[in-house]
């Protein structure tokens, strides 16, 4: 398979290259469960289970190096970066990173692993470009490190810091990032937003209804100086200026507008009622007595029987139209579609190993496989389905098998002369 040739340099020897092909073949197979044992039963030339398991769990190849190579060979080089947290529910407590924490898959606190991911969205296709496993601090004790083979250099990182690390890696790979999208788990963090401003990147991030803002740009005044002592130089808010919650701002606005549109490649048509206002987030003022950059507050509610209101901070010019704000914000639907295929068809969340290296090995190989499908869709079949891709890959790997084992053809020729009676 030509796609996998680009990754040969990331593996130490021929046995690892063959294991790579087997693993990708297994992920693209028709196995309902993408555990190593189930996948190995579906590949053309399985080899031993022990060697297959060693390749994922213990072999000393670097997942980071493979990620760098994967970002370098992505065929489309410009788009939005979608940051997201995804969770993997687990029954036991031995898999690395498992803890009772919020599980987005289940919509509640549960036993699960959580990962932060970065994907490139071109407007038509998504490519998975990075993933980091979130490690609660209980997994960073000496005993837990030894249990899960967690390297000594791995330290605790909040999810928003992991997200920024992934974003830096994407930008360092030569890809052109035109903006960043994220949900409220990241958007509520003022340091995360501040870094996006520092990088001069447009963004649309979800925020909680309790986030506070100033309407427009609040007026600051210098307090009057006293007769004694040094004059005061730090400004304060003008009289009557107070931060309010985004929910209160939206609820007080008398005119909401209905917008309807369909994104490229989307099946459904989006219809929302929305309101957009220029605001200044108040967190920086409360904490550090400095004003954050002015952004758009976009509030929107669906048009169902029980409409829910969602809130977003959108960093676009003050001249942007409401349609531009809504269209940018709703590009996040792509990550939902991506995770559906990554989990349902490619087994992103099926990994049953317990080690830190094993988890990262599985996830980067899943990304290689998913990005191969996206590259094929771009190259020849925009509507390529997973069963069609499976059939194509079966043909490719069968041809590869015969190229590596030419004596198999002789055996097939010999079978033609055999008379079978049933």
PyMOL commands that set and color helices and strands:
alter all, ss='L'
color gray80, all
select helices_A, chain A and resi 2-5+8-10+14-27+36-40+49-57+63-73+137-140+142-148+159-172+184-187+190-198+246-252+283-288+322-344+356-379+386-404+407-415
alter helices_A, ss='H'
color red, helices_A
select strands_A, chain A and resi 78-89+99-103+108-121+126-133+176-182+203-207+212-215+220-222+235-237+244-245+257-261+270-281+294-302+309-315
alter strands_A, ss='S'
color yellow, strands_A
deselect
rebuild
show_as cartoon
